[in-house]
Amino acid sequence: MMSNLLLQNGDDHPEAAAKHLTDATILCAASRPDGAAYLAGYVVESSLKSLVLLDQGLPAGSTRLFRTHDINDLSARVLQLAALPSARTARYIPKQAAGHSLYDPNIGWRETLRYRAPGGTLPQTAKDWLSEAQAVFESTILPMRLDGVI
């Protein structure tokens, strides 16, 4: 399945969010917390980027936004866009848990988790991050699909 947010380079953020959520869930159930936590962050990132794309499209000649992995910056961007009178995404503001460890700049998710040694993520942390990723996905990608906007 492809969304209508598919980029020319083949990137499809809504579909990536769904794929990563499925994979993170399977890894968590298989007692693979490192992989589950790592992919949970990408669920959030891909969901947030989907909102930016839906609201603004991809600015001509600019892929800077889509090179960032900073989910805190993306979250702030999504909230700013949703507050605008012309916002197409206000209805899909992600349900994010304030203060959740996933967003902690010191101990939270970042794309460099892939370089940590095995066992770097506690099983409970992975479960918590997966739960947060599920909430973000269910408040963004799922309703956008149901509304037919992606």
DADADA-V733905 format. One record per pair of residues at least 6 apart in sequence whose ideal C-beta (glycine too) atoms are under 6 Angstrom apart, sorted by the first residue. I is the first residue (numbers start at 1). J is the second residue. Records with the same first field share a line. If there is no record, write none. Layout:
I->J + J
This chain:
2->12
3->12 + 14 + 15 + 150
4->150
5->14 + 53 + 150
6->12
13->46 + 49 + 50
14->50 + 141 + 150
16->46
17->43 + 46 + 47 + 137 + 141
20->39 + 42 + 43
21->43 + 137
23->39
24->36 + 39 + 40 + 130
27->35 + 36
28->36 + 126 + 130
33->121 + 123 + 126
34->120 + 121
36->126 + 130
37->121 + 126 + 129
38->113 + 114
40->129 + 130 + 133
41->109
43->133 + 137
44->71 + 133 + 136
45->71
47->136 + 137 + 140 + 141
48->74 + 78
51->78 + 89
54->88 + 89
55->81 + 88 + 89
69->111
72->103
81->87 + 89
82->89 + 90 + 93
92->140 + 143 + 144
94->136 + 139 + 140
95->135 + 139
97->132
100->132
101->108
102->108 + 109 + 129 + 132
144->150
